[in-house]
């Protein structure tokens, strides 16, 4: 319980619902849920692999989420609705603790990460039309492995270029985590562990908001 309470306290400092953001562009919006839970004293997150039958990003690893519907009142609603549709987690079983700075995806969606705790006992029920697999990953995988950082690409971009190869110890399945999903996982891990990563990113957790604003400006200049 201590690690959960400590994590909640840390993320509350990064909750963009408590600050005034810059004027955001008029882009289509989406949200993803970053589900956290504690197992054996360690933080874990739950991720999904998209169905290969989907027209966009089929087979890619992602967090549960999707585009905002007209019925969604805010970014949190979108993330919770999509997570229920994709993996069967009831919105009432998610303790939302933070929404992070939105990021523009490769498809020019304005994506807001929503961080929340779920119970360790939760067992996902993947919707086969959208999700081919759901699996859990220790959160520190995304903060403490310098081999996953592409320093050359980072030097040429507003945000670091990251990718992670993960083998599920329970099933032996191999997953390649990259792009926006890898970036969100890294941000969440960096905040949660209150430390700089093993690789030199040129910033620390306290500077994440500034980094994301720079990324947003850079992407907007290319639209």
C-alpha positions as semicolon CSV with decimal commas, in nm:
position;residue;x (nm);y (nm);z (nm)
1;X;0,000;0,000;0,000
2;X;0,289;0,237;0,075
3;X;0,425;0,227;-0,280
4;X;0,078;0,295;-0,421
5;X;0,024;0,599;-0,198
6;X;0,372;0,730;-0,276
7;X;0,310;0,690;-0,648
8;X;-0,023;0,871;-0,628
9;X;0,143;1,161;-0,446
10;X;0,414;1,188;-0,711
11;X;0,175;1,184;-1,005
12;X;-0,050;1,447;-0,852
13;X;0,235;1,694;-0,915
14;X;0,213;1,628;-1,289
15;X;-0,165;1,633;-1,328
16;X;-0,241;1,878;-1,610
17;X;-0,597;1,913;-1,486
18;X;-0,453;2,137;-1,215
19;X;-0,265;2,375;-1,445
20;X;-0,349;2,598;-1,738
21;X;-0,218;2,443;-2,058
22;X;-0,119;2,636;-2,366
23;X;-0,396;2,674;-2,623
24;X;-0,421;2,333;-2,781
25;X;-0,462;2,285;-3,156
26;X;-0,797;2,194;-3,311
27;X;-0,699;1,833;-3,382
28;X;-0,896;1,514;-3,336
29;X;-0,851;1,394;-2,980
30;X;-0,778;1,056;-2,826
31;X;-0,688;0,920;-2,485
32;X;-0,509;0,615;-2,353
33;X;-0,531;0,457;-2,010
34;X;-0,202;0,365;-1,844
35;X;-0,316;0,106;-1,587
36;X;-0,081;0,064;-1,292
37;X;-0,088;-0,194;-1,016
38;X;0,144;-0,324;-0,745
39;X;0,270;-0,681;-0,744
40;X;0,523;-0,810;-0,490
41;X;0,623;-0,457;-0,398
42;X;0,685;-0,343;-0,758
43;X;0,489;-0,125;-0,998
44;X;0,355;-0,290;-1,311
45;X;0,153;-0,169;-1,607
46;X;-0,089;-0,350;-1,836
47;X;-0,047;-0,322;-2,214
48;X;-0,223;-0,463;-2,517
49;X;-0,135;-0,578;-2,865
50;X;-0,373;-0,455;-3,132
51;X;-0,550;-0,707;-3,350
52;X;-0,365;-0,763;-3,677
53;X;-0,699;-0,730;-3,854
54;X;-0,726;-0,359;-3,770
55;X;-0,672;-0,119;-4,060
56;X;-0,438;0,109;-3,866
57;X;-0,143;0,001;-3,651
58;X;-0,247;-0,365;-3,661
59;X;-0,030;-0,585;-3,440
60;X;0,132;-0,293;-3,258
61;X;0,165;-0,275;-2,880
62;X;-0,028;0,005;-2,714
63;X;-0,214;0,110;-2,404
64;X;-0,593;0,070;-2,401
65;X;-0,748;0,375;-2,563
66;X;-0,883;0,541;-2,873
67;X;-1,050;0,842;-3,027
68;X;-1,286;1,067;-2,834
69;X;-1,656;1,008;-2,893
70;X;-1,915;1,289;-2,884
71;X;-2,061;1,128;-2,572
72;X;-1,732;1,158;-2,380
73;X;-1,730;1,460;-2,153
74;X;-1,351;1,470;-2,119
75;X;-1,022;1,285;-2,178
76;X;-1,070;1,064;-1,874
77;X;-1,411;0,948;-2,000
78;X;-1,256;0,854;-2,333
79;X;-0,977;0,651;-2,175
80;X;-1,209;0,465;-1,937
81;X;-1,470;0,391;-2,205
82;X;-1,210;0,259;-2,446
83;X;-1,041;0,049;-2,177
84;X;-1,373;-0,111;-2,088
85;X;-1,443;-0,186;-2,454
86;X;-1,097;-0,329;-2,518
87;X;-1,003;-0,523;-2,203
88;X;-1,320;-0,531;-1,992
89;X;-1,210;-0,316;-1,699
90;X;-1,506;-0,135;-1,543
91;X;-1,456;0,245;-1,509
92;X;-1,549;0,223;-1,142
93;X;-1,258;-0,015;-1,086
94;X;-1,000;0,238;-1,207
95;X;-0,863;0,493;-0,960
96;X;-0,761;0,778;-1,192
97;X;-0,471;0,973;-1,042
98;X;-0,342;1,192;-1,323
99;X;-0,377;1,311;-1,680
100;X;-0,046;1,394;-1,844
101;X;0,042;1,653;-2,107
102;X;-0,110;1,558;-2,445
103;X;0,118;1,440;-2,726
104;X;0,060;1,447;-3,103
105;X;0,066;1,100;-3,256
106;X;0,207;1,000;-3,595
107;X;-0,152;1,020;-3,725
108;X;-0,190;1,377;-3,595
109;X;-0,417;1,283;-3,307
110;X;-0,385;1,481;-2,985
111;X;-0,338;1,196;-2,738
112;X;-0,381;1,243;-2,361
113;X;-0,234;0,976;-2,131
114;X;-0,458;0,902;-1,831
115;X;-0,282;0,726;-1,543
116;X;-0,480;0,515;-1,299
117;X;-0,452;0,226;-1,058
118;X;-0,632;-0,104;-1,105
119;X;-0,641;-0,403;-0,872
120;X;-0,361;-0,656;-0,906
121;X;-0,629;-0,926;-0,922
122;X;-0,782;-0,780;-1,241
123;X;-0,778;-1,023;-1,532
124;X;-0,836;-0,862;-1,871
125;X;-1,097;-0,991;-2,114
126;X;-0,961;-0,874;-2,451
127;X;-1,212;-0,783;-2,720
128;X;-1,084;-0,998;-3,011
129;X;-1,205;-0,744;-3,267
130;X;-0,956;-0,492;-3,128
131;X;-0,704;-0,672;-2,906
132;X;-0,507;-0,988;-2,978
133;X;-0,327;-1,001;-2,640
134;X;-0,305;-0,827;-2,303
135;X;0,008;-0,857;-2,090
136;X;0,178;-0,697;-1,791
137;X;0,522;-0,535;-1,777
138;X;0,729;-0,421;-1,475
139;X;0,731;-0,043;-1,500
140;X;1,104;-0,018;-1,432
141;X;1,169;-0,186;-1,769
142;X;1,100;0,154;-1,923
143;X;1,340;0,354;-1,707
144;X;1,643;0,141;-1,632
145;X;1,767;-0,013;-1,955
146;X;2,005;0,209;-2,149
147;X;2,009;-0,028;-2,449
148;X;1,665;0,094;-2,556
149;X;1,758;0,458;-2,609
150;X;1,839;0,587;-2,958
151;X;2,065;0,880;-2,876
152;X;2,127;0,978;-3,239
153;X;1,757;1,006;-3,317
154;X;1,698;1,194;-2,993
155;X;1,954;1,455;-3,086
156;X;1,746;1,535;-3,394
157;X;1,403;1,536;-3,229
158;X;1,207;1,721;-2,962
159;X;1,143;1,394;-2,777
160;X;1,362;1,085;-2,739
161;X;1,335;0,793;-2,978
162;X;1,272;0,481;-2,773
163;X;1,193;0,117;-2,835
164;X;1,173;-0,180;-2,601
165;X;1,176;-0,552;-2,664
166;X;0,998;-0,743;-2,390
167;X;0,945;-1,116;-2,337
168;X;0,645;-1,211;-2,126
169;X;0,784;-1,459;-1,870
170;X;0,444;-1,627;-1,835
171;X;0,383;-1,701;-2,204
172;X;0,719;-1,653;-2,374
173;X;0,555;-1,410;-2,618
174;X;0,783;-1,137;-2,752
175;X;0,662;-0,779;-2,785
176;X;0,823;-0,480;-2,956
177;X;0,715;-0,155;-2,788
178;X;0,797;0,163;-2,978
179;X;0,674;0,502;-3,091
180;X;0,420;0,697;-2,889
181;X;0,347;0,400;-2,664
182;X;0,714;0,364;-2,571
183;X;0,734;0,737;-2,504
184;X;0,430;0,734;-2,275
185;X;0,560;0,428;-2,090
186;X;0,896;0,597;-2,042
187;X;0,736;0,919;-1,912
188;X;0,520;0,729;-1,664
189;X;0,815;0,518;-1,545
190;X;1,038;0,823;-1,506
191;X;0,778;1,005;-1,296
192;X;0,692;0,699;-1,087
193;X;1,051;0,615;-1,003
194;X;1,147;0,978;-0,935
195;X;1,482;0,938;-1,100
196;X;1,677;1,005;-1,416
197;X;1,697;0,710;-1,654
198;X;2,020;0,515;-1,696
199;X;2,068;0,678;-2,036
200;X;2,142;1,050;-2,065
201;X;1,824;1,213;-2,187
202;X;1,933;1,568;-2,119
203;X;1,641;1,626;-1,881
204;X;1,485;1,483;-1,566
205;X;1,130;1,415;-1,450
206;X;1,077;1,774;-1,342
207;X;1,147;1,892;-1,698
208;X;0,904;1,656;-1,870
209;X;0,631;1,916;-1,916
210;X;0,872;2,150;-2,091
211;X;0,996;1,871;-2,316
212;X;0,641;1,780;-2,415
213;X;0,554;2,142;-2,489
214;X;0,857;2,164;-2,718
215;X;0,748;1,845;-2,891
216;X;0,399;1,984;-2,939
217;X;0,529;2,307;-3,090
218;X;0,763;2,119;-3,321
219;X;0,491;1,889;-3,451
220;X;0,248;2,179;-3,498
221;X;0,503;2,365;-3,709
222;X;0,499;2,072;-3,954
223;X;0,121;2,042;-3,987
